[in-house]
Amino acid sequence: MAGSEKTKAQFVSDVLNRTFVDLVTRCTKADGVRDYFEIGVIGYGGDGVSNGLAGVLSGQVLNPISALEANPLRIEDRKRRVDDGAGGLVEQSIKFPVWFEPKASGGTPMREAIRRAGEELAAWCDTHPDSYPPTVLHVTDGESNDGDPEELAETLRQFSTGDGGVLLLNLHVSAQAGQPVSFPAGEHSLPDQYAKLLFRMSSQLPEHLVKAVQEKGLKVSHESRGYIFNAEAAEIVDFFDIGTRASQLR
């Protein structure tokens, strides 16, 4: 993996771990961490398809948010720059929990990864019929090498709870140069057939996510789909933030 790609992969990993921190914070009440979410990570590459979480969390794909809070892989000491209140910046040490770390390996068995996600979510929807439907945040940087994934993606989106179908959002971290495209309503602005395939695989944004995207200052319509091509850092952060918006937590 080239240096720039490795940097972007690490950045995406950091954003995912920070998203877990944010979800834990949102679920923390006076009586502790409430299990408003169940979260899983499926990784795929040259070694096939596997659970992306390790340790205690590797026993099953979907884990309650309280289990994530209690079982990070490790906690790193990191530095960040903050306003010193006098027009300057100072370095501040923070604790950064890590649950997921990227692995560079060839191969992109996307069909198998989507099939595995479908198995998990079909069972989850059956046992949680009154819940907000699952959201799949799919991050990919290469074309599927085990066949056309479009039909399986369509099947995945058809699994549902009483509140709607599974949402499939695709973040296309492309090595190809090109203007970033966020939440398009059609294929015309996309550079190649693979980008257009991922667009077609993506869910249309439901009303509350349309509003969430608009809050980020982006122009979207009810025809917009949950697809981002060649995202810059800010768009990657927005993708994970928007993708984890659910109905109000009670």
Backbone as a ProteinNet text record, in pm:
[ID]
protein_1_A
[PRIMARY]
MAGSEKTKAQFVSDVLNRTFVDLVTRCTKADGVRDYFEIGVIGYGGDGVSNGLAGVLSGQVLNPISALEANPLRIEDRKRRVDDGAGGLVEQSIKFPVWFEPKASGGTPMREAIRRAGEELAAWCDTHPDSYPPTVLHVTDGESNDGDPEELAETLRQFSTGDGGVLLLNLHVSAQAGQPVSFPAGEHSLPDQYAKLLFRMSSQLPEHLVKAVQEKGLKVSHESRGYIFNAEAAEIVDFFDIGTRASQLR
[TERTIARY]
85.4	0	88.8	57.4	136.7	124	223	223.9	99.6	51.8	-66.2	-189.5	-198.3	-312.9	-310.3	-190.3	-179.6	-219.5	-181.9	-219.6	-370.8	-435.7	-581	-649.2	-595.3	-651.6	-641.9	-528.9	-513.1	-607	-625.7	-717.3	-860.4	-902.9	-1037.8	-1052.5	-947.2	-949.3	-964.1	-889.2	-899.2	-1039	-1098.9	-1234.6	-1333.7	-1316.8	-1404.8	-1392.4	-1268.9	-1250.4	-1307.6	-1291.3	-1348.9	-1501.8	-1556.6	-1702.2	-1752.6	-1676.7	-1714.1	-1714.3	-1612.4	-1608	-1731.1	-1766.9	-1883.7	-2012.2	-2025.4	-2145.2	-2152.8	-2038.7	-2036.7	-2081.4	-2031.3	-2068.1	-2217.9	-2272.5	-2415.9	-2502.1	-2448.2	-2525.2	-2499.4	-2412.4	-2379.8	-2476.7	-2546.4	-2641.5	-2595.4	-2675	-2636.3	-2618.8	-2694	-2687.4	-2589.2	-2509.6	-2410.4	-2436.3	-2373.5	-2387.1	-2509.6	-2604	-2725.5	-2706	-2754	-2730	-2829.8	-2816.8	-2898.4	-2851.5	-2725.8	-2668.6	-2605.1	-2607.2	-2518.5	-2431.4	-2301.8	-2205.3	-2120.7	-2092.8	-2002	-1913.7	-1798.9	-1706.9	-1669.8	-1693.2	-1653.2	-1541.5	-1425.6	-1313.1	-1295.6	-1248.8	-1224.2	-1105.7	-1033.9	-914	-853.8	-721.2	-653.6	-670.1	-695.8	-714	-859	-946.4	-1086.9	-1169.3	-1279.2	-1373.3	-1368.1	-1356.7	-1343.2	-1399.7	-1416.1	-1456.9	-1345.7	-1381.4	-1281.8	-1243.9	-1313	-1281	-1210.3	-1123.2	-1039.5	-1071.3	-1002.1	-1016.5	-1154.7	-1207.6	-1339.1	-1447.5	-1430.9	-1534.1	-1533.6	-1436.6	-1424.8	-1514.4	-1579	-1660.9	-1786.9	-1837.1	-1955.1	-1939.2	-2012.6	-1995.4	-2058.9	-2182.3	-2253.1	-2239.5	-2195.9	-2177.8	-2250.3	-2311.1	-2375.3	-2270.8	-2314.3	-2222.1	-2152.6	-2217.9	-2154.4	-2034.6	-2041.8	-1929.2	-1811.7	-1839.8	-1731.5	-1666.4	-1748.6	-1695.6	-1600.4	-1630.7	-1552.1	-1431	-1423.5	-1320.5	-1247.5	-1186.6	-1102.2	-980.1	-926.2	-805.5	-688.4	-677.5	-576.1	-616.9	-548.7	-571.7	-438.8	-433.4	-310.1	-307.3	-188.1	-169.1	-141	-225.4	-208	-203.6	-152.8	-144.6	-244	-304	-384.6	-358.5	-376.5	-355.8	-487.9	-488.2	-610.4	-579.6	-683.8	-671.7	-626.1	-523.8	-475.1	-545.7	-645.6	-722.4	-656.9	-537.9	-465.6	-422	-494.4	-464.7	-363.5	-317.3	-219.2	-272.3	-187	-223.1	-124.4	-175.5	-89.7	-122.2	-23.5	-45.2	-107	-205.3	-274.1	-269.7	-238.3	-235.2	-375.3	-418.1	-550.2	-537.4	-632.5	-641.4	-729.8	-678.8	-750.8	-773	-896.7	-922.8	-917.2	-860.9	-852	-922.8	-1023.7	-1092	-1055.3	-1028.8	-1004.2	-876.8	-796.5	-679.3	-674.6	-635.9	-641.4	-531.2	-560.8	-461.8	-451	-328.7	-305.8	-288.1	-382.6	-371.1	-445.6	-393.6	-456.9	-585.8	-666	-791	-908.3	-1022	-1141.8	-1263.9	-1282.7	-1398.5	-1527.2	-1574.4	-1686.2	-1817.3	-1840.5	-1964.2	-1974	-1864.5	-1865.4	-1885.5	-1824.7	-1841	-1986.6	-2048.8	-2189.3	-2279.6	-2248.3	-2328	-2319.5	-2197.4	-2179.2	-2257.2	-2251.6	-2328.1	-2477.5	-2522.2	-2664.2	-2710.3	-2628.5	-2664.1	-2684.2	-2590.7	-2599.8	-2723.7	-2749.5	-2855.2	-2993.9	-3003.2	-3132	-3176.6	-3083.3	-3115.2	-3146.6	-3070.2	-3093	-3230.9	-3268.4	-3400.2	-3513.7	-3495.1	-3597.8	-3619.8	-3512.9	-3524.3	-3545.1	-3537.7	-3559.1	-3656.8	-3779	-3871.3	-3918	-3907.2	-3956.2	-3843.6	-3722.7	-3607.5	-3584.9	-3505.8	-3455	-3372.9	-3387.9	-3319.2	-3168	-3095.6	-2949.1	-2896.3	-2780.7	-2709.4	-2574	-2541.9	-2412.8	-2329.4	-2215.9	-2120.5	-2009.8	-2012.6	-1920.4	-1807.6	-1685.6	-1568.5	-1487.7	-1462.6	-1388.1	-1294.6	-1181.4	-1086.7	-1056.7	-1127.3	-1098.4	-1220.2	-1212.7	-1323.9	-1334.9	-1456.1	-1480.3	-1407.4	-1339.9	-1271	-1334.5	-1456.2	-1526	-1664.5	-1676.9	-1802.1	-1876.4	-1985.8	-2066.9	-2145.5	-2125.9	-2192.6	-2330.6	-2374.5	-2495	-2620.1	-2638.6	-2759.1	-2761.7	-2645.5	-2639.9	-2665.6	-2618.2	-2643.9	-2793.2	-2860.5	-3005	-3077.3	-3034.2	-3093.9	-3071	-2949.5	-2917.3	-3011.8	-3038.8	-3124.1	-3269.5	-3306.9	-3446.2	-3474.6	-3372.1	-3396.5	-3447.8	-3546.4	-3610.6	-3666.8	-3688.3	-3769.2	-3897.7	-3982.3	-4104.7	-4080.2	-3957.5	-3923.8	-3856.3	-3838.7	-3778	-3671	-3614	-3514.4	-3373.9	-3283.5	-3142.5	-3088.1	-3012.4	-2948.3	-2805.5	-2769.1	-2633.6	-2570.7	-2468.2	-2397.3	-2255.5	-2207.8	-2078.3	-1981.3	-1864.7	-1755.5	-1648.1	-1631.6	-1541.2	-1409.6	-1313.2	-1182	-1096.9	-1106	-1045.2	-901.6	-816.1	-680.1	-677.6	-789.2	-800.6	-820.5	-750.5	-770.4	-909.6	-969.1	-1101.6	-1164.8	-1257	-1326.5	-1412.1	-1401.8	-1488.4	-1636.1	-1716.2	-1860.7	-1928.1	-2018.5	-2086	-2236.3	-2295	-2439.4	-2507.2	-2462	-2522.8	-2662.9	-2741.4	-2876.7	-2879.3	-2765.7	-2758.3	-2614.8	-2596.8	-2465.7	-2380.8	-2440	-2374	-2241.6	-2228.2	-2107.3	-1996.6	-2021	-1924.8	-1831.3	-1703.9	-1600.8	-1594.6	-1645.1	-1628.8	-1740.1	-1740.8	-1847.5	-1847.5	-1729	-1723.1	-1785.4	-1757.2	-1819.9	-1971.5	-2015.8	-2160.4	-2224.6	-2149.6	-2199.5	-2219.7	-2121.7	-2134.1	-2247.5	-2268.5	-2382.7	-2513.5	-2527.6	-2651.6	-2671.8	-2562.1	-2570.9	-2614.7	-2607.1	-2630.4	-2778.6	-2819.4	-2958.1	-2987	-3111.7	-3156.8	-3160.4	-3125.9	-3121.3	-3262.5	-3294.3	-3423.8	-3428.9	-3546.9	-3570.6	-3474.9	-3455.2	-3372.8	-3226.3	-3180.2	-3042.9	-3027.2	-3131.9	-3129.2	-3106.6	-3178.2	-3162.3	-3022.6	-2969.9	-2835.9	-2730	-2744.5	-2649.8	-2662.2	-2785.1	-2805.7	-2744.2	-2746.6	-2683.5	-2533.1	-2473.5	-2330.2	-2301.5	-2406.7	-2389.2	-2384.6	-2423.8	-2422	-2560.6	-2563.5	-2690.3	-2730.7	-2844.8	-2896.8	-3046	-3099.5	-3243.1	-3291.2	-3418.8	-3472.4	-3432.7	-3370.9	-3318.3	-3172.6	-3109.9	-2968.4	-2947.6	-2833.3	-2799.9	-2679.9	-2668.2	-2560.7	-2430.6	-2373.4	-2248.8	-2156.3	-2029.4	-1928	-1809.5	-1765.1	-1650.2	-1531	-1414.6	-1287.4	-1290.9	-1340.8	-1364.3	-1235.5	-1241.2	-1135.1	-1159.3	-1066.7	-1074.4	-1208	-1251.7	-1375.4	-1496.1	-1499.1	-1612.5	-1614.9	-1495.3	-1489.6	-1547.1	-1511	-1565.5	-1717.5	-1765.2	-1909.1	-1980.9	-1919.2	-1980.8	-2013	-1916.4	-1939.1	-2037.2	-2032.9	-2126	-2269.3	-2288.6	-2422.6	-2473.1	-2384	-2424.3	-2466.2	-2428.3	-2465.2	-2577.3	-2645.1	-2761.6	-2881.8	-2943.4	-3064.2	-3175.9	-3288.2	-3395.8	-3350.1	-3424.1	-3384.9	-3365.9	-3257.3	-3233.1	-3315.7	-3377.3	-3465.6	-3414.7
-118.8	0	123.5	216.2	338.1	422.4	510.2	590.1	673.1	738.4	823.6	740.9	618.8	532.4	483.7	449.1	402.6	512.9	636.2	748.8	764.5	752.9	767.2	651.1	530.3	415	434.6	486.8	511.4	621	723.1	831.4	779.4	696.8	639.1	556.3	479.7	400.1	489.3	598.5	691.2	749.3	784.4	839.6	736.3	610.3	503.9	489.5	486.8	475.2	595.1	713.2	832.4	828	770.6	753.9	663.9	557.4	470.5	549.2	633.5	717.2	805.8	868.5	957.4	881.4	759.7	680	640.5	603.2	571.8	693.9	811.4	934.3	960.4	942.1	966.2	868.8	749.5	646.8	646.2	735.6	738.4	829.3	771.7	845	832.3	886.7	885.8	744.2	649.5	511.8	425.1	485.6	409.8	415.5	323.9	318.5	235.7	300	230.5	173.1	53.2	-16.2	26.2	152.5	203.4	148.1	106.8	58.5	-78.6	-156.9	-271.3	-243.7	-273.6	-234.5	-353.9	-364.4	-467.2	-411.5	-473	-436.6	-563.9	-564.7	-676.5	-626	-688.8	-652.7	-754.2	-707.9	-803	-758.7	-858.3	-831.9	-962.4	-964	-1082.2	-1204.9	-1184.2	-1296.7	-1340.5	-1284.2	-1319.7	-1222.3	-1270.3	-1188.4	-1231.1	-1133	-1168.6	-1058.5	-1091.4	-993.5	-889.7	-762.9	-656.4	-615.3	-670	-639.8	-758.6	-730.7	-835.6	-855	-951.4	-974.6	-1024.1	-971.7	-1012.6	-990.3	-886.4	-849.1	-935.1	-1024.5	-1104.5	-1227.7	-1255.8	-1375.7	-1371.4	-1252.2	-1235.1	-1104.9	-1091.2	-971.3	-849.8	-863.2	-749.5	-751.7	-639.6	-626.7	-503.4	-509.4	-390.3	-283.5	-158.3	-46.3	-51.3	-107	-117	-211.8	-316.1	-408.8	-340.5	-254.1	-178.4	-85.2	-16.4	78.2	8.1	-115.3	-187.5	-259.6	-273	-360.3	-301.9	-182.8	-136.5	-227.4	-232.7	-312	-256.9	-124.7	-55.5	90.9	163.3	307.5	378	464.3	533.7	673.8	721.9	862.3	939.9	1038	1117.5	1266.1	1343.8	1487.7	1557.5	1663.6	1747.6	1892.9	1980.2	2122.5	2189.5	2267.9	2336.6	2484.6	2564.4	2709.2	2736.2	2821	2852.3	2972.2	3027.5	3140.4	3274.9	3272.9	3398.6	3411.2	3342.9	3352	3251.8	3162.9	3062.4	2922.1	2824.6	2684.6	2615.9	2526.7	2447.4	2299.9	2214.8	2071.4	2016	1930.2	1868.4	1717.2	1643.8	1498.4	1442.6	1348.7	1287.9	1136.1	1068.4	923.4	888.3	802.5	768.1	617.2	570.1	425.9	377.2	260.5	198.5	63.4	49	-80.4	-147.5	-65.6	-119.4	-58.9	-142.3	-92.2	-154.3	-74.9	-124.1	-223.4	-313.5	-408.6	-394.1	-376.6	-363	-502.3	-540.7	-671.4	-666.5	-738.8	-737.8	-816.8	-794.7	-868.5	-791.7	-802.8	-729.2	-818.9	-917.6	-1007.7	-941.2	-843.3	-760.6	-838.6	-928.1	-1006	-1086.1	-1150.9	-1231.8	-1144.7	-1024.7	-934.1	-888.4	-854.1	-810.6	-926.3	-1046.6	-1163.7	-1187.7	-1174.9	-1195.3	-1090.2	-965	-859.6	-889.3	-938.4	-970.9	-1079.1	-1181	-1287.5	-1231.4	-1146.5	-1088.2	-1000.3	-917.1	-817.6	-877.3	-982.5	-1050.7	-1106.6	-1171.6	-1227	-1114.5	-1004.6	-892.8	-831.2	-809.9	-750.8	-840.5	-972.7	-1066	-1056.3	-1030.9	-1027.7	-886.7	-783.7	-644.6	-574.4	-627.9	-575	-432	-384.2	-249.9	-146.4	-183.6	-94.7	-11.9	93	167.3	69.4	72.9	-27.4	-12.4	-122.8	-115.6	-27.4	33.4	110.7	45.5	22.4	-33.7	78.8	108.1	204.7	125.2	122.5	39.3	126.3	96	170.8	81.6	127.7	46.2	133.2	73.7	145.5	68.5	-41.7	-119.7	-193.4	-237.6	-309.7	-451	-500.4	-636.5	-736.2	-833.4	-935.7	-1073.4	-1078.2	-1207	-1198.6	-1111.4	-1101.7	-972.2	-955.4	-833.5	-830.8	-726.6	-722.6	-655.8	-606.9	-521.8	-596	-719.5	-793.9	-822.5	-857.7	-883.9	-755.5	-642.3	-514.9	-484	-515	-492.8	-580.4	-706.4	-796	-743.4	-696.5	-641.6	-527.6	-438.9	-322.7	-361.1	-483.1	-526.3	-583	-619.9	-660.5	-538.6	-558.2	-440.3	-468.7	-359.7	-359.2	-282.8	-265.6	-190.7	-44.5	0.9	141.6	165	59.8	77.2	-25.7	-15	-109.5	-73.1	-171.7	-149.6	-38.3	52.7	159.9	118.2	127.5	96.6	224.5	272.1	394.1	356.1	407.4	369	486.3	465.3	561.9	505	567.5	518.8	595.2	534.7	597.4	557.8	634.8	597.9	648	564.5	608.8	693	692.7	768.7	916.6	1000.3	1144.3	1181.8	1277.9	1321.1	1410.4	1491.4	1583	1504	1534.5	1465.1	1488.6	1385.1	1393.6	1340.1	1418.2	1377.4	1369.8	1256	1233.1	1278.9	1226.3	1267.2	1209.8	1273.4	1226.8	1147.3	1140.2	1065.9	1027.6	950.5	896	989.6	1095.9	1172.3	1235	1265.6	1333.4	1235.6	1105.7	1005.9	963.7	933	923.3	791.7	682.1	553.9	457.4	339.8	243	188.7	179.5	127.3	225.2	354.3	455.3	452.7	435.1	431	306.8	195.6	74.4	98.3	157.5	183.7	281.6	377.2	468.1	389.7	300.1	222.9	131.9	86.1	0.3	76.3	208.6	290.8	323.2	334.4	367.8	514.9	541.6	680.9	728.8	855.6	908.9	929.7	875.5	904.8	1049.7	1092.7	1234.3	1287.4	1213.9	1268	1277.7	1191.6	1202.4	1312.4	1337.7	1453.8	1580.2	1591.6	1709.3	1713	1595.8	1591.3	1636.3	1595.8	1637.8	1788.5	1837.3	1981.2	2063.6	2009.1	2078.6	2093.4	2006.1	2014.4	2117.2	2178.3	2278.5	2220.8	2094	2030.4	2033.7	2044.6	2045.1	1901.6	1861.9	1728.5	1738	1632.5	1624.1	1488	1463.2	1333.8	1222.4	1258.5	1159.5	1125.1	1199.3	1177.8	1041.5	982.6	852.4	864	766.6	766.5	717.4	798.5	761.4	881.9	859.8	964.9	909.1	986.5	948.2	1037.4	973	1044.3	1151.9	1113.1	1210.1	1268.9	1396.5	1460.5	1431.8	1474.7	1443.9	1485.6	1607.1	1658.5	1575.5	1532.3	1453.3	1314.8	1259.5	1128.7	1140.2	1244.7	1268.5	1283.8	1363.3	1384.1	1253.2	1167.2	1040.5	956	942.6	861.3	928.6	1059.8	1131.3	1115.6	1139.3	1129.3	985	889.4	749.4	692	757.5	707.1	788.7	871.2	943.3	849.2	831.3	749	834.6	771.3	844.5	886.4	970.8	1023.9	912.6	923.1	823.8	859.5	757.9	785.3	712.5
0	0	0	-86.7	-98.3	27.6	48.2	170.2	188.5	80.4	93.4	124.5	62.6	89.5	234.1	281.3	419.3	515.3	485	569.3	573.1	455.4	451.4	524.6	508.3	579.3	730.1	776.6	919.4	965.7	880.4	916.3	929.6	832.9	840	967.4	1001.2	1123.4	1246.8	1249	1362.7	1373.8	1259.3	1262	1314.1	1272.4	1321.6	1473	1523.6	1668.3	1742.1	1685.7	1750.1	1746.3	1639	1630.7	1743.1	1772.8	1884.7	2015.8	2034.6	2155.5	2163.2	2051.4	2048.2	2080	2026.2	2052.9	2200.2	2258.1	2401.1	2481.8	2445.5	2516.4	2505.8	2385.1	2364.2	2443.6	2472	2543.1	2693.2	2741.1	2883.3	2958.7	3052.7	3136.4	3282.6	3371.9	3513.3	3567.2	3511.1	3560.9	3482.6	3394.9	3319.2	3169.9	3097.1	2951.4	2915.2	2849.3	2807.4	2667.1	2645.4	2518.8	2411.2	2369.3	2260	2125.4	2117.2	1992.1	2011.2	1903.2	1889.1	1767.9	1779.6	1677.3	1638.1	1510.1	1461.4	1351.2	1331.5	1223.2	1149	1018.6	934	842.9	853.5	768.6	657.4	540.1	432.5	348.1	296.9	218.1	171.6	155.2	103.5	191.6	320.4	412.8	423.7	341.3	344.6	427.5	481.8	558.1	704.1	794.2	935.4	1024.2	1151.1	1250.6	1263.1	1250.4	1256.2	1396.9	1496.6	1635.7	1698.6	1795	1853.3	2001	2060.4	2203.9	2240.9	2352	2401.5	2296.9	2213.8	2117.5	1991.8	1979.4	1857.5	1858.3	1971.5	1982.3	1898.9	1871.8	1788	1711.1	1600.2	1516.8	1582.5	1628.5	1687.4	1839	1894.9	2039.2	2090.5	2210.4	2267	2297.2	2293.3	2311.2	2446.7	2549.1	2680.2	2676	2591.9	2578.5	2509.6	2410.5	2348	2449.1	2525.7	2624.3	2720.8	2755.1	2855.5	2797.5	2662.6	2606.3	2485.8	2498.4	2388.2	2374	2252.7	2228.2	2309.3	2312.8	2392.8	2403.4	2489.8	2502.6	2480.2	2378.8	2342.9	2403.5	2429.7	2466.1	2338.4	2309.7	2188.3	2224.2	2129.8	2148.6	2056.8	2105.6	2018.8	2056.5	1959.1	1982.7	2014.5	2122.1	2163.5	2184.8	2178.3	2198.4	2341.3	2355	2490.1	2551.7	2479.4	2530.5	2509	2448.3	2425.2	2278.9	2191.6	2049.1	1999.9	2085.3	2045.9	2065.2	2038.1	2053.6	2147.6	2229.2	2316.3	2294.8	2316.6	2303.9	2431.6	2412.8	2526.3	2507.4	2610	2603.5	2628.7	2544.5	2561.2	2555.6	2616.3	2608.3	2488.1	2399.3	2276.3	2270.8	2296.5	2289.1	2144.3	2125.2	1993.3	1997.9	1912.1	1898	1765.5	1664.9	1530.5	1474.6	1407.1	1336.7	1197.5	1097.5	959	929.8	835.3	788.6	637.3	588.1	444.7	384.7	297.7	232.5	100.8	2.4	-128.5	-129.2	-232.9	-246.3	-190.4	-258.6	-216.2	-232.3	-144.2	-155.5	-104.7	-181.8	-136.6	-128.1	-225.2	-221.1	-90.7	-53.8	68.2	191.9	191.5	306.1	318.8	206.6	210.2	249.8	199.9	238.3	388.9	444.4	589.2	668	622.6	689.4	681.7	567	549.9	645.3	666.3	760.5	900.8	941.9	1075.5	1089.5	988.7	1001.4	979.1	898.2	882.7	1017.9	1088.4	1220.3	1319	1313.1	1405.6	1383.7	1258.3	1228.3	1277.1	1265.5	1311.3	1462.1	1536.2	1682.6	1738.5	1651.5	1694.6	1600.6	1586.5	1484.6	1510.3	1633.6	1665.5	1672.5	1632.3	1644.7	1518.5	1534.1	1419	1334.7	1200.9	1118.4	1122	1103.9	1103.6	991.3	1016.2	915.1	891.3	763.7	724.6	664.5	726.7	672.8	604.9	473.1	395.4	339.9	379.9	334.4	241.8	119	23.5	-59.3	-99.8	-185.3	-313.5	-336.2	-455.9	-507	-631.8	-693	-635.6	-630.1	-583.1	-672.3	-609.6	-689.5	-675.2	-617.3	-609.3	-673.8	-773.8	-848.1	-823.3	-894.8	-888.5	-756.7	-673.9	-543.6	-545.2	-660.7	-661.4	-614.4	-661.3	-623.2	-473.4	-416.9	-273	-193.5	-244.4	-176.7	-176.3	-287.7	-294.3	-192.4	-180.7	-81.9	59.4	85.3	217.7	254.4	159.1	187.2	210.8	170.8	187.2	325.6	399.9	539	614	702	760.9	899.1	971	1093	1060.8	1160.5	1137.4	1105.5	1126.4	1104.3	969.9	889	758.1	728.5	606.3	561	606.2	598.6	629.3	539.2	598.6	522.6	489.1	361.4	316.6	262	331.6	292.2	252.5	139.7	85.8	83.6	143.6	139.9	47.8	-69.5	-172.8	-162.1	-95.8	-77.6	-197.6	-304.3	-430.3	-441.5	-504.1	-534.5	-661.6	-733.5	-858.1	-827.4	-901.6	-885.4	-935.3	-872.7	-915.4	-812	-857.3	-769.1	-670.3	-541.5	-445.8	-476.3	-454.6	-475.4	-349.9	-293	-169.8	-189.4	-158.8	-156.3	-286.3	-401.3	-528.7	-544.9	-633.5	-663.7	-793.6	-863.8	-988.8	-1018.2	-1125.7	-1159.3	-1245.7	-1302.3	-1407.6	-1363.9	-1234.7	-1187.5	-1148.1	-1160.1	-1113.2	-1226.2	-1193.8	-1297.2	-1373.9	-1316.7	-1385.7	-1345.6	-1408.6	-1386.7	-1244.1	-1182.9	-1046.4	-948.1	-965.7	-880.4	-898.6	-1021.6	-1049.5	-987.1	-986.7	-921	-772.2	-705.4	-562.3	-533.8	-624.1	-609.4	-612.2	-708.6	-719.6	-599.2	-539.5	-421.8	-296.9	-299.4	-180.6	-162.1	-37.9	-5	-31	-68.8	-67.5	77.5	97.2	233.4	286.5	403.4	464.9	513.2	548.6	580	686.5	795.4	903.7	863.4	771.1	724.3	619.7	541.5	451.8	534.3	644.5	731.4	792.9	831.9	891.2	791.3	664.6	560.9	536.6	533.8	512.9	625.8	747.1	860.4	841.3	759.6	729.2	619.7	567.8	462.8	322.8	306.4	175.2	111.9	-19.8	-92	-123	-74.2	-101.1	-127.4	-189.3	-213.7	-165.8	-181	-139.1	-235.8	-349.4	-442.5	-410.7	-319.5	-288.6	-223.5	-254.8	-197.2	-104.7	-15.3	83.2	24.2	-64.8	-132.9	-137.3	-104.5	-113.8	-192.1	-292.9	-374.6	-342.6	-320.8	-308.6	-200.2	-84.6	22.5	76.8	109.8	186.3	334.9	418.9	561.6	623.1	594.2	654.5	613.3	485.1	437.3	502.1	529.2	596.3	737.7	809.1	943	934.7	837.8	821.1	790.8	707.7	669.2	791.7	882	1001.6	1096.8	1105.4	1192.6	1141.9	1013.5	954.7	961	933.6	929.5	1063.3	1172.6	1305.3	1368.5	1288.1	1339.1	1337.6	1449.9	1457.6	1511.6	1544.1	1608.4	1747.7	1812.1	1943	2045.7	2121	2226.2	2348.9	2406.4	2520.6	2644.9
[MASK]
++++++++++++++++++++++++++++++++++++++++++++++++++++++++++++++++++++++++++++++++++++++++++++++++++++++++++++++++++++++++++++++++++++++++++++++++++++++++++++++++++++++++++++++++++++++++++++++++++++++++++++++++++++++++++++++++++++++++++++++++++++++++++

